[in-house]
């Protein structure tokens, strides 16, 4: 079952940075697993869910989906709200401390959904695009801009005004549009140092 907070019975340990309406469900492209394994960054035995995702599928990637896309997931209706912003816990979870940096570098981050209509989904259900609202803003393009802060002020202003984008990312792009492109990511990527 899927409700406004994602899959019922699934929870996040730290709700200050995980979960919530804009990050109810994390989707990851299964074809990325082979790339990680070929690059020797994941063991050959790794299978979907190794990155903590709720959904894994073939045929949908950060390059083929856009922010604001509305999809039917089983009987639920979901909308892409943002890409994944990796943190040090990803390295801990995968036992590869380089993984947060590699997620950022490759853009193979996955994406988050907000739930527009609760429903249910199970293995082998169809995931179907219902509506594409912003074809110019692929998940890859927006996530790359957010994580690298390499974006023009005009593009950042456009993203700051994109109502389908998660509020936290809109605020970050508003800062970038105003010229603030500096961001200390050391704690997010490397963890708290003793």
NORTAFEN-V412048 format. One record per residue. N is the residue number from 1. RES is the residue in three letters. SS is DSSP state (~ for helix, > for strand, _ for the rest). PHI is phi in degrees with one decimal (999 if undefined). Layout:
# NORTAFEN-V412048
N:RES:SS:PHI
N:RES:SS:PHI
This chain:
# NORTAFEN-V412048
1:UNK:_:999
2:UNK:>:-120.7
3:UNK:>:-116.5
4:UNK:_:-59.6
5:UNK:_:-97.1
6:UNK:>:110.5
7:UNK:>:-72.6
8:UNK:_:-65.7
9:UNK:_:87.2
10:UNK:_:-103.3
11:UNK:_:-143.2
12:UNK:_:-108.8
13:UNK:_:-72.5
14:UNK:_:-124.8
15:UNK:_:-74.2
16:UNK:_:-73.3
17:UNK:_:-128.9
18:UNK:_:-125.7
19:UNK:_:73.0
20:UNK:_:90.7
21:UNK:~:-59.1
22:UNK:~:-80.5
23:UNK:~:-132.2
24:UNK:_:-71.8
25:UNK:>:-138.4
26:UNK:>:-105.7
27:UNK:>:-114.8
28:UNK:>:-130.9
29:UNK:>:-76.9
30:UNK:_:-63.7
31:UNK:~:-63.3
32:UNK:~:-68.9
33:UNK:~:-58.9
34:UNK:~:-61.3
35:UNK:~:-63.4
36:UNK:~:-60.2
37:UNK:~:-69.9
38:UNK:~:-62.6
39:UNK:_:-86.1
40:UNK:_:61.9
41:UNK:_:-97.1
42:UNK:_:-130.8
43:UNK:_:-67.0
44:UNK:_:-62.7
45:UNK:_:-85.9
46:UNK:_:-65.2
47:UNK:_:-130.0
48:UNK:_:-48.2
49:UNK:_:98.9
50:UNK:_:-63.5
51:UNK:_:-102.5
52:UNK:_:80.3
53:UNK:_:-72.5
54:UNK:_:-86.4
55:UNK:>:-133.5
56:UNK:>:-130.9
57:UNK:>:-153.7
58:UNK:_:-106.5
59:UNK:_:97.1
60:UNK:_:-122.0
61:UNK:_:-136.5
62:UNK:_:-62.8
63:UNK:_:-84.5
64:UNK:_:-102.1
65:UNK:_:-116.1
66:UNK:>:-126.9
67:UNK:_:-58.0
68:UNK:_:89.2
69:UNK:_:-56.1
70:UNK:>:-109.0
71:UNK:>:-129.0
72:UNK:>:-94.3
73:UNK:>:-119.7
74:UNK:_:63.0
75:UNK:_:-101.4
76:UNK:>:-88.1
77:UNK:>:-118.3
78:UNK:>:-127.6
79:UNK:>:-134.0
80:UNK:>:-71.7
81:UNK:>:-107.5
82:UNK:>:-173.0
83:UNK:>:-83.1
84:UNK:_:-85.1
85:UNK:_:-105.4
86:UNK:_:-68.3
87:UNK:_:-129.8
88:UNK:~:-58.2
89:UNK:~:-64.9
90:UNK:~:-62.7
91:UNK:~:-64.9
92:UNK:~:-65.6
93:UNK:~:-64.0
94:UNK:~:-90.5
95:UNK:_:60.1
96:UNK:_:-139.0
97:UNK:_:-65.0
98:UNK:_:-80.4
99:UNK:~:-57.9
100:UNK:~:-58.9
101:UNK:~:-66.1
102:UNK:~:-67.5
103:UNK:~:-57.1
104:UNK:~:-62.7
105:UNK:~:-64.3
106:UNK:~:-85.2
107:UNK:_:78.7
108:UNK:_:-88.4
109:UNK:_:-101.9
110:UNK:_:81.3
111:UNK:>:-152.0
112:UNK:>:-110.6
113:UNK:>:-114.7
114:UNK:>:-101.1
115:UNK:>:-95.5
116:UNK:>:-90.8
117:UNK:>:-137.4
118:UNK:_:-60.1
119:UNK:>:-177.4
120:UNK:_:-141.1
121:UNK:_:-146.4
122:UNK:_:-145.4
123:UNK:_:-51.6
124:UNK:_:77.2
125:UNK:_:-67.1
126:UNK:_:-76.6
127:UNK:>:-114.0
128:UNK:>:-128.8
129:UNK:>:-69.7
130:UNK:>:-99.7
131:UNK:>:-149.4
132:UNK:_:-112.2
133:UNK:_:-96.5
134:UNK:_:-138.4
135:UNK:_:-62.3
136:UNK:_:-78.4
137:UNK:_:-113.4
138:UNK:>:-63.1
139:UNK:~:-57.5
140:UNK:~:-60.5
141:UNK:~:-60.5
142:UNK:~:-69.9
143:UNK:~:-65.0
144:UNK:~:-59.0
145:UNK:~:-63.0
146:UNK:~:-67.4
147:UNK:~:-81.5
148:UNK:~:-99.5
149:UNK:_:61.2
150:UNK:_:-97.5
151:UNK:_:-160.8
152:UNK:_:-75.1
153:UNK:~:-60.7
154:UNK:~:-65.4
155:UNK:~:-65.9
156:UNK:~:-61.7
157:UNK:~:-63.8
158:UNK:~:-61.7
159:UNK:~:-69.5
160:UNK:~:-62.1
161:UNK:_:-95.3
162:UNK:_:-81.6
163:UNK:_:-63.0
164:UNK:_:-77.1
165:UNK:_:-78.9
166:UNK:_:-54.4
167:UNK:~:-56.0
168:UNK:~:-62.3
169:UNK:~:-73.6
170:UNK:~:-60.7
171:UNK:~:-63.8
172:UNK:~:-63.9
173:UNK:~:-69.5
174:UNK:~:-63.7
175:UNK:~:-62.7
176:UNK:~:-64.5
177:UNK:~:-61.9
178:UNK:_:-84.4
179:UNK:_:101.4
180:UNK:_:-88.7
181:UNK:_:-104.0
182:UNK:_:-85.1
183:UNK:_:-156.2
184:UNK:_:-84.7
185:UNK:_:-101.8
186:UNK:~:-62.2
187:UNK:~:-68.8
188:UNK:~:-65.1
189:UNK:~:-84.2
190:UNK:~:-103.4
191:UNK:_:86.8
192:UNK:_:-75.8
193:UNK:_:-92.3
194:UNK:_:-79.0
